[in-house]
Amino acid sequence: MAIVESCELLAWQTSTSRHTEVIAVVHGEQDPILGSAADLTEVVGIVDRDDMDEVLATAVHQVLDGHGWISPGLARRVLSGFGEVRPSPAPPPDGLTAREADVAVLVARGLSNAEIADELQVEVSTVKFHVSNALRKLGCKDRGKLAAMVNANPVPAA
């Protein structure tokens, strides 16, 4: 089991290859992770950063006993999206090579160049080359615009 800040969850997941149950520490009801389409399959507990220490201790005990845990103050927000179909990113627009498309999708997931390099098992300089090509070919000014373009036409999750 691991306790991970929500802002570090994606990086932690990509750096961890084994299945580990996670308690995510979020920053209130407005924490972006609560409304995102991020992969939260390993998250078995959600605790608000402002909760008292006893709440975190209870969450840890519940998870160790095989149960899930949601801080009472977050339950309504977390459960409000329960059962909704979340879109997955569409393939990037035409005009990119297969590798440029792979890199563009990973940029859209929020990975850094180093994280993309690790994921694809290439050099960081290669990632920079592909990011630069994707930006140029798609007419994007920056990584944020590239990510928005990749995510612009979501398709239903399978």
N, C-alpha and C positions, 0 to 999 in steps of 0.2 A: 504494500500500500504506500501511496505517496500523497503528500499534501502540496498542491501547486497553486500559485497565484494565477488567476484567470488570464492575465496579460502574458504569462509565460507558458500557457497550456499548449499552444500549437508547437512552439519550439521544443518543448519537453516531449510531446508525442512523437515528433519526427526524429528526436535523438534517442528514443527508447524503442527497441525492437521487441521486447518481451511484453506479455500481457501483464499490466499492473493496474490494480484498482486505484482510482484517484479521487481524492476529495479536493474539489475546486474551491478556492477562496475568492469570492467575488466582491465587488465594490458597490453594494446596494442593488436595488431593483433595476437601475439603469445600466448595469454592467453590460457591455456589448456582447459578451459571450452568451448571455441568456436569450438574446434574440437572434443569434447568428445561426448560420447553417453549418457551423463547424462540426467536425466529427467529435461527438462527446460520448462515444460508446464505452469508453473505459471510466467515465465519470460516474461514480456511485454515490457521491455525496456532494452537496453544495452548501457552503457556509458563508454567511455574510461577514466581511472583514470587521464590521462594527459589533458583531455578536460578542458576548462575554466568553471568556475562556472555557467556562463550563459547557457551552454549546458545542465548541470544537471538540472537547473531551467526549461529550455524548455522541457526536458524529463519528469519532474514531471508534468508540466502543461498538456502536451500531454496525459500522462497516466491518469491523473485525468479527462480529457475530453473524455476518452474512446478509445484513440488511442494507438498504439504501438510507440516505438521510438528506433532507432539505430543511434548511433553517426555517422555522415557522414564519418569519417575516418575509420570506421569499417564495413560499409555497404557491400563493395565488399567481404570482408572475411566472413562475416556472411552469405551472400546470396550465396556464392560459393558452400555451402553444402546443399542448400535448395532443398528439394525433394528427396534427396538420402535416400535410405533405410539403416538405421543403425542397425547393428547386436545387438541382446540382448545376454546376457551371456548364454552359454549352461549349462545344468545341470552339477554339478561336477562329476568327474569320479566315477565309481563304487567302492564299498568297504566302503563307508561312510554310517553311519546311517542317517535317515531322518533329525534328529536334527543337526548332524555334517554337512550335506549338506546345511541346512538352514544357519548355522553359516558361512560356507565357502563362500556362495553367498554374505552374508552381509560383510564379510571381503573384498571380491572382489569389493564391492561398496565403500570401503574406510571407513567404520564405525569403530569406536574404540570399545573396549570391553564394555565400559559403554553404548555406543549408541546401541550396539547389545543387551545388557541386557535389556535396555528400550524397544527396538522394540519387543523382544521375551517375555518380562515380566518374566525374570529369573534373578538369581543372577549373578553378575560379575564373581564369582568363577566358576559358571557353564559354562559360556561362555569360560573362560580360559581353562577349562577341554576339551570342545568340540574343541576349536582351537588347543590345543595340540594334541588331537587324530587325527584330520584331517591332521595336519602337519606330524605326524608320519606315518599314513597310506598311505599318498600320497608321502612320501619321500621328503617333502619340508623343506628347511632350515629355511625359515622365511615367514612372512605374504605376502610379495611381491611376492615370488615364488608361494605361494598358490593362490593369486589373479590371477597371470599370468596363472596358470593351469586351474582355473575355467573359465577364459575368453579365453582360447586358441582355442576353437572350437565354435565360435559364430554361432548361428542359425538366420535365417531371422526374423526380427521383425514381429509380427502379425498385 
